[in-house]
Every structure is written in structure tokens, then in C-alpha cells.
Amino acid sequence: MKSDRLLKAAAVALSISGMVALVGLQLPSTKAHAQDKDRDNAQSEASEIAIGWRIAPSFINARGKDPALVGLGSFIVNAQADCNGCHTSDPANEYKVTNNPYFLSPPNVGPAAYNQENYLAGGQNFGPVGPGIVRDPNSPLYAGPGFGPNIISRNLTPDNTGLPEGGNDLQTFMTILRTGHDFDKVHPICGGAVTDNCYSAPVNGAVLQVMPWPLYRHMTDRQILAIWTYLSTVPCNAHNDALGAAYPWLKNNC
């Protein structure tokens, strides 16, 4: 009987020591996996930063900016989100005639190059998105009786403060991308004293329409900071032109 107890005790001890050894083997493995993931993420961002710098327009001014944030922002703006695809006056004006990848050769004789005159300066007309009111049929926002105002993409270029979107600080910019809140109140909700250039239910005129903020809100704070930083490198566009006359909110104090 004594020998049986000794054998059982030895078996339990061996079992416990085996479990301890297994845990000891697993812990470094888990830690190594986390380190590998961190390294992969860093390498991925470094690659995106390099691509961002390679595709950034030659006319940006990144002096005094964090080059990593500018490169990452350029990658998101120019390669992932195609911000200029919407925030340009017209798709036909997005690229230079001689550097338009959609054109035949000639007139396209070089690599794709953005048209600085319209780059991220807004002005594209997306039409109405639902019912509402625009009383003046001569207004450029008028889309017909019973329709809300036309949705016009905004000017994202900096003003004379150097802040993008005509002077929006980082917190405001983050709020826009996270919630879609329209600080300009260009097309509010109809009701009460608001009886013109407004939207009716089910459209929520208090938030930006067409702008894909429901997708962009899932970005990290660093990614949004990178976009904001990159936009601050773009030349100011004052919109002292026909578009600025038609849509005064596009005007910018350069």
C-alpha cells in the first residue's frame, strides 16, 4: 500500500512539472507572436509612408511637418480614400490634360499628375440626396420643386492660419470624420425658422451628406492626424472664381 501511494505521488508530481514546462514554453511563444505583429504593423506603415511620399503632388509644402505623418496622410488621401476624386471641381479637371491617365496618348504624355488649380479645393456637385426646400429656382443649389439643396463638396485646402479645411483645428477635424457633424450648416434640417436650403426627413441635414464619414470614423487617431497633417501641406485655394461666387462657403482666406 505504501508503495502504491509513493507511485501515485510521483505520477502527480510528473504531471504538474509537465504542465509547468508547457506553460513555460507557451509564454515566450505568445510574447514573440505579439512582437512579430508589432513589427509587421510597423513595416506596413513604413511601406505606406514611402508610397505616400512617392505619389504626393510636387506642389505640397511639408516644411516643418512630421515626414512620417505627411507620408502616411498622403497614402490615405491619394491612394486609399481618393479624397480628390470628390473634392475637386469636376472629374475632368482632376488631372492635368498632359498627365491624365484616363486620356489617350496624346494628349496624355506623362505619368498621372494632379491639377493644382483644383486639388482638394471642392466644388463638385453631387445633386440632391432627398426631399427638402430650395425656394429660389435660380440658385445653383436648386434641383427642382420638392428637392433639397444640391450637395457640393467642400474646400479642404488650408487658410492663412495653415490649418486645413479653411482653418479647422485637429479636434474639429476629428469630430467631422467621427460624427459627420456639419459645422458650416450649409444644408440644415427644415423646420422652425429654417425654411430654405434645407432638408426634410428622412435626410439628416445636420450631418455631411455623400461624405463617407460613416466609414472614415473607424480610422485610428493617428491615421486621422496623418490626414489632417497632410492636408495642411496643400496650397491654399481662395476660390476667387465662378465656383466661389456660386458657393460662397468654398471661399478661403489665403
C-alpha positions in Angstrom: 0.0 0.0 0.0 2.8 2.4 0.8 4.5 1.7 -2.5 1.2 2.5 -4.3 0.9 5.8 -2.6 4.5 6.6 -3.5 3.8 5.8 -7.1 0.7 8.0 -7.2 2.6 10.9 -5.7 5.3 10.5 -8.2 2.8 10.5 -11.1 1.1 13.7 -9.8 4.5 15.4 -9.5 5.5 14.5 -13.0 2.1 15.7 -14.3 2.5 19.1 -12.6 6.0 19.5 -13.8 4.9 18.7 -17.3 2.2 21.4 -17.1 4.7 24.0 -15.8 7.1 23.2 -18.6 4.3 23.5 -21.1 3.2 26.9 -19.8 6.9 28.0 -19.8 7.1 27.1 -23.5 3.8 28.9 -24.4 4.5 32.2 -22.7 7.6 33.1 -24.8 5.7 32.0 -27.9 2.8 34.3 -27.2 5.1 37.2 -26.5 7.1 36.5 -29.7 3.8 36.5 -31.7 2.9 39.9 -30.3 6.3 41.2 -31.2 6.0 39.8 -34.7 2.6 41.5 -35.1 4.0 44.8 -33.9 6.9 44.5 -36.3 4.6 43.7 -39.2 2.4 46.7 -38.4 5.5 49.0 -38.3 6.8 47.6 -41.5 3.3 48.0 -43.1 3.1 51.7 -42.0 6.7 52.3 -43.2 5.7 51.0 -46.6 2.6 53.2 -46.7 4.7 56.2 -45.7 7.1 55.5 -48.5 4.3 55.1 -51.1 2.6 58.3 -49.8 5.8 60.3 -50.4 6.2 58.8 -53.9 2.7 59.7 -55.0 2.4 63.1 -53.3 2.0 66.0 -55.7 5.2 68.0 -56.2 3.4 71.2 -55.1 2.9 70.3 -51.5 4.9 72.1 -48.8 5.9 69.8 -45.9 8.4 72.2 -44.4 8.3 71.8 -40.6 5.9 68.9 -40.7 6.4 65.4 -39.4 7.5 63.5 -42.5 6.1 60.2 -41.3 2.6 61.8 -40.8 2.8 63.6 -44.1 3.7 60.4 -45.9 1.0 58.3 -44.2 -1.5 61.1 -44.8 -0.6 61.2 -48.5 -1.1 57.5 -48.7 -4.5 57.6 -47.2 -5.7 60.7 -49.1 -4.2 59.9 -52.5 -4.1 56.0 -52.6 -6.8 54.7 -50.3 -9.6 57.3 -49.8 -9.2 59.2 -53.2 -10.2 62.4 -51.5 -9.5 64.5 -54.6 -11.9 62.3 -56.6 -14.7 64.1 -54.8 -13.0 67.3 -53.5 -12.2 68.7 -57.0 -14.5 70.8 -59.1 -15.1 68.2 -61.8 -13.6 64.8 -62.6 -12.5 66.2 -65.9 -10.3 68.7 -64.0 -8.8 66.3 -61.5 -5.6 65.7 -63.6 -3.5 67.8 -65.9 -4.5 67.3 -69.6 -1.0 66.1 -70.4 -0.9 63.8 -67.3 -4.4 62.4 -67.3 -4.4 58.5 -67.0 -7.9 58.4 -68.5 -6.9 60.1 -71.7 -5.4 58.7 -74.9 -1.7 59.4 -75.7 -1.5 62.1 -76.8 -2.7 64.4 -75.2 -1.6 62.3 -72.2 2.2 62.1 -72.5 3.4 61.6 -68.9 2.6 59.9 -65.6 -0.5 60.9 -63.7 -0.3 64.4 -62.1 -2.9 66.3 -60.2 -4.2 69.7 -61.4 -3.0 72.0 -58.7 -5.7 74.6 -59.5 -8.5 72.2 -58.3 -6.6 69.9 -56.0 -8.8 69.3 -52.9 -10.5 72.6 -53.4 -14.0 71.3 -53.6 -16.9 72.4 -55.8 -18.1 69.1 -57.2 -21.9 69.0 -57.5 -23.5 65.7 -56.4 -27.1 66.8 -56.8 -29.8 66.5 -54.0 -30.0 63.4 -51.7 -33.6 63.7 -50.7 -36.7 65.9 -50.1 -36.4 69.4 -48.9 -36.7 73.1 -50.0 -34.8 75.5 -52.2 -37.1 78.4 -52.9 -35.0 80.3 -55.5 -35.1 78.4 -58.8 -32.1 80.5 -60.0 -30.0 79.3 -57.1 -27.2 76.9 -58.0 -28.4 74.7 -55.2 -31.9 74.4 -56.8 -32.6 70.9 -58.1 -36.3 71.2 -58.7 -39.5 71.5 -56.7 -39.6 69.2 -53.7 -35.9 68.5 -53.7 -33.4 69.6 -51.1 -30.3 71.6 -52.0 -27.5 70.2 -54.2 -24.6 68.7 -52.3 -21.3 70.5 -53.1 -18.0 69.0 -52.0 -16.1 71.3 -49.6 -12.8 73.1 -49.9 -10.2 71.1 -47.9 -7.2 73.4 -48.5 -5.7 75.4 -45.6 -6.4 79.1 -44.9 -3.8 81.7 -43.9 -3.5 80.0 -40.4 -2.1 76.9 -42.1 -4.9 74.8 -40.7 -6.7 72.6 -43.3 -10.3 72.8 -44.4 -10.2 76.6 -44.2 -8.8 76.7 -40.6 -10.2 73.7 -38.8 -8.1 72.5 -35.8 -7.4 68.9 -35.2 -10.2 68.3 -32.7 -12.8 69.8 -35.1 -11.4 67.7 -37.9 -11.6 64.5 -35.8 -15.2 65.4 -34.9 -16.1 65.8 -38.5 -14.6 62.4 -39.5 -16.0 60.6 -36.4 -19.6 62.0 -36.5 -20.1 63.8 -39.8 -21.2 66.9 -38.0 -21.6 69.8 -40.4 -20.1 72.8 -38.7 -20.9 75.0 -41.8 -24.6 74.2 -41.6 -24.9 74.5 -45.4 -28.0 72.3 -45.6 -29.7 72.2 -42.2 -32.9 70.4 -41.3 -36.1 72.1 -42.4 -38.3 73.4 -39.5 -39.0 76.4 -37.4 -37.1 79.4 -38.7 -35.3 77.2 -41.3 -37.4 77.3 -44.4 -34.9 77.4 -47.3 -31.8 75.5 -48.5 -32.8 72.7 -46.1 -33.6 69.0 -46.0 -36.7 67.2 -44.7 -37.0 63.8 -43.1 -35.6 61.2 -43.5 -32.4 63.1 -44.5 -30.5 64.4 -41.6 -29.3 67.9 -42.7 -27.2 68.3 -39.6 -24.6 65.8 -40.9 -22.5 65.8 -44.0 -24.2 64.0 -46.9 -22.3 62.0 -49.5 -19.1 62.4 -47.5 -18.2 58.8 -46.4 -17.6 59.7 -42.7 -19.5 56.5 -41.6 -16.5 54.6 -43.0 -13.7 57.1 -42.1 -14.9 57.2 -38.4 -13.3 53.7 -37.9 -9.8 55.1 -38.6 -7.3 55.4 -35.7 -6.5 58.7 -34.1 -3.0 58.5 -35.7 -4.5 58.0 -39.2 -6.8 61.0 -38.8 -3.9 63.1 -37.5 -1.9 62.0 -40.6 -4.7 63.1 -42.9 -5.0 66.5 -41.1 -1.3 67.0 -41.2 -1.1 66.1 -44.9 -3.9 68.5 -45.8 -2.0 71.3 -44.1 0.8 70.9 -46.7 -1.6 71.6 -49.7 -1.5 75.1 -51.2 -4.4 77.3 -50.2 -7.1 77.8 -52.8 -9.1 81.0 -52.3 -11.7 80.2 -54.9 -11.9 83.8 -56.1 -13.7 82.4 -59.2 -17.1 81.5 -60.6 -17.3 78.5 -58.2 -16.6 80.7 -55.2 -19.3 83.2 -56.4 -21.8 80.3 -56.7 -20.9 78.6 -53.5 -19.5 81.2 -51.0 -18.6 78.6 -48.4 -15.8 77.4 -50.8 -14.1 80.8 -50.5 -10.9 80.7 -48.4 -8.8 83.4 -46.8 -5.3 82.8 -48.1 
